[in-house]
């Protein structure tokens, strides 16, 4: 009985070590949203102007690519909205 239990434990442990897979390359897209109404929270005419003319959120994208011992982080796709683009970073 002890031999069977030992065999099962060894079998389970060996299956877990072979099931680990490491990712050697990939690409990740990040999205950053900025609340412009909160960022430019001014009182008076200037604050009203920003809240009326600026979109509430500005979205920007970034790409991170890696392969082996190399990695690259760079700006991603552009936002299509003209109003949003004018209020960017």
MOPAC internal coordinates of N, CA, C and O (Angstrom, degrees):
PM7 1SCF
backbone

  N    0.0000 0     0.00 0     0.00 0    0    0    0
  C    1.4438 1     0.00 0     0.00 0    1    0    0
  C    1.5236 1   111.17 1     0.00 0    2    1    0
  O    1.2310 1   120.40 1   139.81 1    3    2    1
  N    1.3443 1   116.85 1   -40.19 1    3    2    1
  C    1.4595 1   120.70 1   178.83 1    5    3    2
  C    1.5208 1   110.71 1   -63.62 1    6    5    3
  O    1.2310 1   120.33 1   144.73 1    7    6    5
  N    1.3261 1   116.97 1   -35.27 1    7    6    5
  C    1.4633 1   120.38 1  -179.17 1    9    7    6
  C    1.5313 1   110.61 1   -67.25 1   10    9    7
  O    1.2310 1   120.35 1   142.25 1   11   10    9
  N    1.3146 1   116.93 1   -37.75 1   11   10    9
  C    1.4632 1   120.66 1  -179.93 1   13   11   10
  C    1.5336 1   110.44 1   -67.76 1   14   13   11
  O    1.2310 1   120.33 1   135.89 1   15   14   13
  N    1.3187 1   116.98 1   -44.11 1   15   14   13
  C    1.4702 1   121.18 1   179.12 1   17   15   14
  C    1.5273 1   110.12 1   -64.30 1   18   17   15
  O    1.2310 1   120.09 1   136.97 1   19   18   17
  N    1.3166 1   117.43 1   -43.03 1   19   18   17
  C    1.4629 1   121.67 1   177.59 1   21   19   18
  C    1.5266 1   110.58 1   -61.86 1   22   21   19
  O    1.2310 1   120.05 1   137.74 1   23   22   21
  N    1.3151 1   117.50 1   -42.26 1   23   22   21
  C    1.4558 1   121.80 1   179.11 1   25   23   22
  C    1.5373 1   110.74 1   -63.04 1   26   25   23
  O    1.2310 1   120.24 1   137.17 1   27   26   25
  N    1.3235 1   117.16 1   -42.83 1   27   26   25
  C    1.4687 1   121.31 1  -179.96 1   29   27   26
  C    1.5257 1   110.66 1   -65.49 1   30   29   27
  O    1.2310 1   120.16 1   138.38 1   31   30   29
  N    1.3251 1   117.29 1   -41.62 1   31   30   29
  C    1.4678 1   120.72 1   178.60 1   33   31   30
  C    1.5231 1   110.71 1   -64.10 1   34   33   31
  O    1.2310 1   119.85 1   135.94 1   35   34   33
  N    1.3097 1   117.88 1   -44.06 1   35   34   33
  C    1.4602 1   121.46 1   177.79 1   37   35   34
  C    1.5272 1   111.63 1   -64.33 1   38   37   35
  O    1.2310 1   120.44 1   142.14 1   39   38   37
  N    1.3177 1   116.77 1   -37.86 1   39   38   37
  C    1.4602 1   120.72 1   178.94 1   41   39   38
  C    1.5336 1   110.87 1   -65.41 1   42   41   39
  O    1.2310 1   120.38 1   135.02 1   43   42   41
  N    1.3192 1   116.88 1   -44.98 1   43   42   41
  C    1.4650 1   120.91 1   179.35 1   45   43   42
  C    1.5271 1   110.77 1   -64.68 1   46   45   43
  O    1.2310 1   119.73 1   137.21 1   47   46   45
  N    1.3205 1   118.13 1   -42.79 1   47   46   45
  C    1.4641 1   121.44 1   179.05 1   49   47   46
  C    1.5247 1   111.53 1   -64.14 1   50   49   47
  O    1.2310 1   119.72 1   139.94 1   51   50   49
  N    1.3010 1   118.14 1   -40.06 1   51   50   49
  C    1.4617 1   120.57 1  -179.35 1   53   51   50
  C    1.5284 1   111.22 1   -70.56 1   54   53   51
  O    1.2310 1   119.77 1   146.21 1   55   54   53
  N    1.3290 1   118.05 1   -33.79 1   55   54   53
  C    1.4571 1   120.62 1   177.66 1   57   55   54
  C    1.5277 1   111.39 1   -67.86 1   58   57   55
  O    1.2310 1   119.98 1   144.33 1   59   58   57
  N    1.3166 1   117.65 1   -35.67 1   59   58   57
  C    1.4590 1   120.90 1   179.19 1   61   59   58
  C    1.5245 1   111.09 1   -68.45 1   62   61   59
  O    1.2310 1   119.35 1   141.95 1   63   62   61
  N    1.3130 1   118.85 1   -38.05 1   63   62   61
  C    1.4600 1   119.86 1  -179.02 1   65   63   62
  C    1.5166 1   111.21 1   -71.30 1   66   65   63
  O    1.2310 1   119.22 1   150.05 1   67   66   65
  N    1.3217 1   119.10 1   -29.95 1   67   66   65
  C    1.4552 1   120.81 1   178.71 1   69   67   66
  C    1.5274 1   112.27 1   -81.88 1   70   69   67
  O    1.2310 1   119.72 1   163.31 1   71   70   69
  N    1.3099 1   118.14 1   -16.69 1   71   70   69
  C    1.4545 1   120.49 1  -177.12 1   73   71   70
  C    1.5277 1   112.81 1   -83.62 1   74   73   71
  O    1.2310 1   119.32 1   170.00 1   75   74   73
  N    1.3301 1   118.91 1   -10.00 1   75   74   73
  C    1.4539 1   121.42 1   178.85 1   77   75   74
  C    1.5162 1   110.10 1   -76.15 1   78   77   75
  O    1.2310 1   121.42 1   -55.98 1   79   78   77
  N    1.3402 1   114.88 1   124.02 1   79   78   77
  C    1.4535 1   119.94 1   177.82 1   81   79   78
  C    1.5173 1   108.13 1  -121.87 1   82   81   79
  O    1.2310 1   120.61 1   -44.81 1   83   82   81
  N    1.3092 1   116.44 1   135.19 1   83   82   81
  C    1.4466 1   121.49 1   179.88 1   85   83   82
  C    1.5222 1   109.43 1  -104.61 1   86   85   83
  O    1.2310 1   120.97 1   -43.46 1   87   86   85
  N    1.3006 1   115.75 1   136.54 1   87   86   85
  C    1.4531 1   120.83 1   179.73 1   89   87   86
  C    1.5169 1   107.96 1   -86.14 1   90   89   87
  O    1.2310 1   120.39 1   -56.74 1   91   90   89
  N    1.3217 1   116.86 1   123.26 1   91   90   89
  C    1.4608 1   120.17 1  -178.00 1   93   91   90
  C    1.5221 1   112.48 1   -99.51 1   94   93   91
  O    1.2310 1   119.57 1   164.87 1   95   94   93
  N    1.3284 1   118.43 1   -15.13 1   95   94   93
  C    1.4584 1   120.35 1   177.18 1   97   95   94
  C    1.5207 1   109.26 1  -152.71 1   98   97   95
  O    1.2310 1   121.33 1   -24.59 1   99   98   97
  N    1.3420 1   115.06 1   155.41 1   99   98   97
  C    1.4470 1   118.53 1   179.36 1  101   99   98
  C    1.5131 1   111.81 1   178.34 1  102  101   99
  O    1.2310 1   121.12 1    -3.53 1  103  102  101
  N    1.3260 1   115.46 1   176.47 1  103  102  101
  C    1.4529 1   122.43 1   179.32 1  105  103  102
  C    1.5232 1   108.24 1  -140.26 1  106  105  103
  O    1.2310 1   120.60 1   -47.76 1  107  106  105
  N    1.3361 1   116.45 1   132.24 1  107  106  105
  C    1.4557 1   122.65 1  -178.80 1  109  107  106
  C    1.5215 1   108.02 1  -124.99 1  110  109  107
  O    1.2310 1   120.70 1   -45.61 1  111  110  109
  N    1.3391 1   116.27 1   134.39 1  111  110  109
  C    1.4589 1   120.57 1   176.12 1  113  111  110
  C    1.5266 1   108.47 1  -107.67 1  114  113  111
  O    1.2310 1   120.96 1   -53.49 1  115  114  113
  N    1.3471 1   115.76 1   126.51 1  115  114  113
  C    1.4554 1   122.19 1   178.63 1  117  115  114
  C    1.5189 1   109.36 1  -104.55 1  118  117  115
  O    1.2310 1   120.82 1   -34.78 1  119  118  117
  N    1.3221 1   116.03 1   145.22 1  119  118  117
  C    1.4538 1   122.09 1   176.69 1  121  119  118
  C    1.5210 1   107.92 1  -120.27 1  122  121  119
  O    1.2310 1   120.90 1   -49.25 1  123  122  121
  N    1.3480 1   115.88 1   130.75 1  123  122  121
  C    1.4603 1   120.72 1   178.20 1  125  123  122
  C    1.5240 1   108.00 1  -119.81 1  126  125  123
  O    1.2310 1   120.66 1   -55.05 1  127  126  125
  N    1.3307 1   116.34 1   124.95 1  127  126  125
  C    1.4620 1   121.59 1   177.62 1  129  127  126
  C    1.5233 1   108.50 1  -113.69 1  130  129  127
  O    1.2310 1   121.27 1   -49.24 1  131  130  129
  N    1.3415 1   115.17 1   130.76 1  131  130  129
  C    1.4556 1   121.61 1   178.92 1  133  131  130
  C    1.5233 1   107.57 1  -116.37 1  134  133  131
  O    1.2310 1   120.37 1   -52.37 1  135  134  133
  N    1.3140 1   116.90 1   127.63 1  135  134  133
  C    1.4578 1   122.50 1   176.81 1  137  135  134
  C    1.5262 1   107.41 1   -82.32 1  138  137  135
  O    1.2310 1   120.18 1   -79.80 1  139  138  137
  N    1.3401 1   117.26 1   100.20 1  139  138  137
  C    1.4597 1   121.55 1  -176.28 1  141  139  138
  C    1.5151 1   112.18 1   -68.30 1  142  141  139
  O    1.2310 1   119.81 1   147.37 1  143  142  141
  N    1.3182 1   117.98 1   -32.63 1  143  142  141
  C    1.4672 1   119.93 1   179.28 1  145  143  142
  C    1.5231 1   110.35 1   -66.05 1  146  145  143
  O    1.2310 1   119.87 1   145.77 1  147  146  145
  N    1.3012 1   117.86 1   -34.23 1  147  146  145
  C    1.4634 1   121.48 1   178.26 1  149  147  146
  C    1.5319 1   110.64 1   -79.92 1  150  149  147
  O    1.2310 1   120.40 1   143.42 1  151  150  149
  N    1.3317 1   116.83 1   -36.58 1  151  150  149
  C    1.4628 1   121.18 1  -178.52 1  153  151  150
  C    1.5220 1   110.76 1   -66.13 1  154  153  151
  O    1.2310 1   120.37 1   136.50 1  155  154  153
  N    1.3242 1   116.90 1   -43.50 1  155  154  153
  C    1.4568 1   122.13 1   179.18 1  157  155  154
  C    1.5260 1   109.37 1  -104.49 1  158  157  155
  O    1.2310 1   120.68 1  -119.26 1  159  158  157
  N    1.3089 1   116.31 1    60.74 1  159  158  157
  C    1.4597 1   122.16 1  -177.22 1  161  159  158
  C    1.5309 1   109.13 1   -87.47 1  162  161  159
  O    1.2310 1   120.93 1   -99.63 1  163  162  161
  N    1.3292 1   115.82 1    80.37 1  163  162  161
  C    1.4521 1   121.90 1  -178.99 1  165  163  162
  C    1.5227 1   109.90 1  -106.74 1  166  165  163
  O    1.2310 1   121.29 1   -26.63 1  167  166  165
  N    1.3099 1   115.14 1   153.37 1  167  166  165
  C    1.4603 1   121.33 1   175.65 1  169  167  166
  C    1.5210 1   108.94 1   -91.63 1  170  169  167
  O    1.2310 1   120.38 1   -24.41 1  171  170  169
  N    1.3131 1   116.87 1   155.59 1  171  170  169
  C    1.4594 1   121.27 1   172.99 1  173  171  170
  C    1.5172 1   113.44 1    88.68 1  174  173  171
  O    1.2310 1   121.67 1    22.93 1  175  174  173
  N    1.3418 1   114.41 1  -157.07 1  175  174  173
  C    1.4647 1   121.11 1  -173.75 1  177  175  174
  C    1.5257 1   111.99 1   -65.40 1  178  177  175
  O    1.2310 1   120.03 1   139.86 1  179  178  177
  N    1.3243 1   117.55 1   -40.14 1  179  178  177
  C    1.4646 1   120.54 1  -178.05 1  181  179  178
  C    1.5342 1   110.53 1   -63.98 1  182  181  179
  O    1.2310 1   119.82 1   137.71 1  183  182  181
  N    1.2967 1   117.95 1   -42.29 1  183  182  181
  C    1.4645 1   121.44 1   177.49 1  185  183  182
  C    1.5194 1   112.21 1   -64.75 1  186  185  183
  O    1.2310 1   120.59 1   139.36 1  187  186  185
  N    1.3128 1   116.48 1   -40.64 1  187  186  185
  C    1.4679 1   119.97 1   177.60 1  189  187  186
  C    1.5219 1   111.09 1   -64.87 1  190  189  187
  O    1.2310 1   120.64 1   140.34 1  191  190  189
  N    1.3315 1   116.39 1   -39.66 1  191  190  189
  C    1.4647 1   120.98 1   179.25 1  193  191  190
  C    1.5326 1   110.92 1   -62.34 1  194  193  191
  O    1.2310 1   120.51 1   136.30 1  195  194  193
  N    1.3212 1   116.63 1   -43.70 1  195  194  193
  C    1.4645 1   120.43 1  -179.34 1  197  195  194
  C    1.5231 1   110.43 1   -66.78 1  198  197  195
  O    1.2310 1   120.19 1   135.13 1  199  198  197
  N    1.3196 1   117.25 1   -44.87 1  199  198  197
  C    1.4607 1   119.52 1  -179.29 1  201  199  198
  C    1.5273 1   111.86 1   -64.99 1  202  201  199
  O    1.2310 1   120.07 1   150.41 1  203  202  201
  N    1.3212 1   117.47 1   -29.59 1  203  202  201
  C    1.4562 1   120.46 1  -179.22 1  205  203  202
  C    1.5369 1   111.61 1   -81.00 1  206  205  203
  O    1.2310 1   119.53 1   142.00 1  207  206  205
  N    1.3327 1   118.49 1   -38.00 1  207  206  205
  C    1.4608 1   121.88 1  -171.63 1  209  207  206
  C    1.5306 1   114.50 1  -100.25 1  210  209  207
  O    1.2310 1   120.01 1   155.58 1  211  210  209
  N    1.2886 1   117.59 1   -24.42 1  211  210  209
  C    1.4739 1   120.21 1  -178.05 1  213  211  210
  C    1.5206 1   109.83 1   -91.74 1  214  213  211
  O    1.2310 1   120.33 1   -35.63 1  215  214  213
  N    1.3299 1   116.97 1   144.37 1  215  214  213
  C    1.4702 1   118.47 1   171.70 1  217  215  214
  C    1.5288 1   108.97 1   -67.54 1  218  217  215
  O    1.2310 1   120.09 1   -23.71 1  219  218  217
  N    1.2975 1   117.44 1   156.29 1  219  218  217
  C    1.4578 1   118.65 1  -177.97 1  221  219  218
  C    1.5181 1   111.36 1   -68.43 1  222  221  219
  O    1.2310 1   119.84 1   140.99 1  223  222  221
  N    1.3175 1   117.91 1   -39.01 1  223  222  221
  C    1.4602 1   121.29 1  -178.01 1  225  223  222
  C    1.5216 1   110.57 1  -121.44 1  226  225  223
  O    1.2310 1   120.83 1   -41.76 1  227  226  225
  N    1.3159 1   116.03 1   138.24 1  227  226  225
  C    1.4579 1   122.40 1   171.28 1  229  227  226
  C    1.5249 1   106.54 1  -110.45 1  230  229  227
  O    1.2310 1   120.33 1   -53.29 1  231  230  229
  N    1.3228 1   116.97 1   126.71 1  231  230  229
  C    1.4586 1   121.98 1  -177.41 1  233  231  230
  C    1.5147 1   109.94 1  -112.26 1  234  233  231
  O    1.2310 1   120.65 1   -49.26 1  235  234  233
  N    1.3276 1   116.36 1   130.74 1  235  234  233
  C    1.4661 1   120.91 1   174.46 1  237  235  234
  C    1.5235 1   108.25 1  -129.36 1  238  237  235
  O    1.2310 1   121.15 1   -26.30 1  239  238  237
  N    1.3247 1   115.41 1   153.70 1  239  238  237
  C    1.4568 1   121.76 1  -175.16 1  241  239  238
  C    1.5217 1   110.07 1  -122.32 1  242  241  239
  O    1.2310 1   121.04 1   -32.78 1  243  242  241
  N    1.3286 1   115.62 1   147.22 1  243  242  241
  C    1.4533 1   122.54 1   178.44 1  245  243  242
  C    1.5188 1   108.95 1  -136.47 1  246  245  243
  O    1.2310 1   120.53 1   -31.82 1  247  246  245
  N    1.3159 1   116.59 1   148.18 1  247  246  245
  C    1.4685 1   122.57 1   178.75 1  249  247  246
  C    1.5152 1   109.90 1  -115.60 1  250  249  247
  O    1.2310 1   121.13 1   -41.35 1  251  250  249
  N    1.3110 1   115.44 1   138.65 1  251  250  249
  C    1.4599 1   122.47 1   174.69 1  253  251  250
  C    1.5268 1   107.23 1  -124.84 1  254  253  251
  O    1.2310 1   120.73 1   -61.49 1  255  254  253
  N    1.3294 1   116.21 1   118.51 1  255  254  253
  C    1.4589 1   121.26 1   179.77 1  257  255  254
  C    1.5268 1   108.58 1  -119.80 1  258  257  255
  O    1.2310 1   120.59 1   -39.68 1  259  258  257
  N    1.3181 1   116.48 1   140.32 1  259  258  257
  C    1.4613 1   120.51 1   179.08 1  261  259  258
  C    1.5178 1   109.94 1  -140.50 1  262  261  259
  O    1.2310 1   121.71 1   -31.53 1  263  262  261
  N    1.3352 1   114.32 1   148.47 1  263  262  261
  C    1.4589 1   121.41 1   177.46 1  265  263  262
  C    1.5281 1   106.99 1  -156.47 1  266  265  263
  O    1.2310 1   120.87 1   -59.71 1  267  266  265
  N    1.3159 1   115.94 1   120.29 1  267  266  265
  C    1.4676 1   120.35 1  -179.69 1  269  267  266
  C    1.5154 1   110.50 1    61.18 1  270  269  267
  O    1.2310 1   120.43 1    60.24 1  271  270  269
  N    1.3308 1   116.78 1  -119.76 1  271  270  269
  C    1.4560 1   120.84 1  -179.69 1  273  271  270
  C    1.5336 1   112.02 1  -105.44 1  274  273  271
  O    1.2310 1   119.67 1  -159.81 1  275  274  273
  N    1.3306 1   118.23 1    20.19 1  275  274  273
  C    1.4583 1   122.87 1   179.24 1  277  275  274
  C    1.5235 1   109.84 1  -117.58 1  278  277  275
  O    1.2310 1   120.92 1   -33.30 1  279  278  277
  N    1.3390 1   115.84 1   146.70 1  279  278  277
  C    1.4560 1   119.96 1   176.35 1  281  279  278
  C    1.5289 1   108.86 1  -146.47 1  282  281  279
  O    1.2310 1   121.17 1   -24.87 1  283  282  281
  N    1.3340 1   115.36 1   155.13 1  283  282  281
  C    1.4578 1   121.76 1  -178.79 1  285  283  282
  C    1.5192 1   108.47 1  -143.05 1  286  285  283
  O    1.2310 1   120.75 1   -53.25 1  287  286  285
  N    1.3252 1   116.17 1   126.75 1  287  286  285
  C    1.4600 1   123.59 1   177.20 1  289  287  286
  C    1.5208 1   107.05 1  -118.15 1  290  289  287
  O    1.2310 1   119.74 1   -59.93 1  291  290  289
  N    1.3280 1   118.09 1   120.07 1  291  290  289
  C    1.4623 1   120.72 1  -175.81 1  293  291  290
  C    1.5269 1   110.36 1  -147.96 1  294  293  291
  O    1.2310 1   120.56 1   -16.35 1  295  294  293
  N    1.3474 1   116.54 1   163.65 1  295  294  293
  C    1.4667 1   119.40 1   177.04 1  297  295  294
  C    1.5167 1   110.64 1   -60.90 1  298  297  295
  O    1.2310 1   121.23 1   -33.58 1  299  298  297
  N    1.3214 1   115.25 1   146.42 1  299  298  297
  C    1.4648 1   120.65 1  -177.19 1  301  299  298
  C    1.5099 1   112.04 1  -101.36 1  302  301  299
  O    1.2310 1   121.24 1    35.53 1  303  302  301
  N    1.3252 1   115.23 1  -144.47 1  303  302  301
  C    1.4572 1   121.05 1  -175.28 1  305  303  302
  C    1.5244 1   110.76 1   -67.17 1  306  305  303
  O    1.2310 1   121.30 1   -24.51 1  307  306  305
  N    1.3393 1   115.12 1   155.49 1  307  306  305
  C    1.4568 1   121.57 1   179.64 1  309  307  306
  C    1.5178 1   110.58 1   -88.18 1  310  309  307
  O    1.2310 1   121.40 1   -28.31 1  311  310  309
  N    1.3130 1   114.92 1   151.69 1  311  310  309
  C    1.4563 1   121.71 1   174.25 1  313  311  310
  C    1.5242 1   108.34 1   -80.49 1  314  313  311
  O    1.2310 1   119.66 1   -43.51 1  315  314  313
  N    1.3105 1   118.25 1   136.49 1  315  314  313
  C    1.4592 1   122.38 1  -175.84 1  317  315  314
  C    1.5204 1   113.96 1   -82.22 1  318  317  315
  O    1.2310 1   119.49 1   160.67 1  319  318  317
  N    1.2905 1   118.57 1   -19.33 1  319  318  317
  C    1.4567 1   122.49 1  -174.97 1  321  319  318
  C    1.5379 1   110.38 1   -76.10 1  322  321  319
  O    1.2310 1   120.24 1   -59.42 1  323  322  321
  N    1.3358 1   117.15 1   120.58 1  323  322  321
  C    1.4736 1   121.95 1  -178.12 1  325  323  322
  C    1.5265 1   111.34 1   -63.78 1  326  325  323
  O    1.2310 1   120.09 1   137.39 1  327  326  325
  N    1.3188 1   117.43 1   -42.61 1  327  326  325
  C    1.4585 1   121.20 1  -179.03 1  329  327  326
  C    1.5271 1   110.42 1   -62.51 1  330  329  327
  O    1.2310 1   120.74 1   139.78 1  331  330  329
  N    1.3146 1   116.19 1   -40.22 1  331  330  329
  C    1.4620 1   121.04 1   179.27 1  333  331  330
  C    1.5171 1   111.77 1   -69.78 1  334  333  331
  O    1.2310 1   120.18 1   142.72 1  335  334  333
  N    1.3197 1   117.25 1   -37.28 1  335  334  333
  C    1.4655 1   121.28 1  -177.54 1  337  335  334
  C    1.5186 1   111.59 1   -64.61 1  338  337  335
  O    1.2310 1   119.28 1   145.00 1  339  338  337
  N    1.3304 1   118.97 1   -35.00 1  339  338  337
  C    1.4572 1   122.32 1  -178.16 1  341  339  338
  C    1.5246 1   112.57 1   -69.41 1  342  341  339
  O    1.2310 1   119.73 1   158.77 1  343  342  341
  N    1.3220 1   118.12 1   -21.23 1  343  342  341
  C    1.4544 1   121.36 1  -178.11 1  345  343  342
  C    1.5271 1   111.88 1  -101.48 1  346  345  343
  O    1.2310 1   119.17 1  -162.96 1  347  346  345
  N    1.3036 1   119.19 1    17.04 1  347  346  345
  C    1.4593 1   123.08 1  -174.12 1  349  347  346
  C    1.5002 1   114.91 1   -66.64 1  350  349  347
  O    1.2310 1   121.72 1     3.77 1  351  350  349
  N    1.3200 1   114.32 1  -176.23 1  351  350  349
  C    1.4679 1   125.92 1  -177.52 1  353  351  350
  C    1.4702 1   110.33 1   -26.43 1  354  353  351
  O    1.2310 1   120.10 1   180.00 1  355  354  353

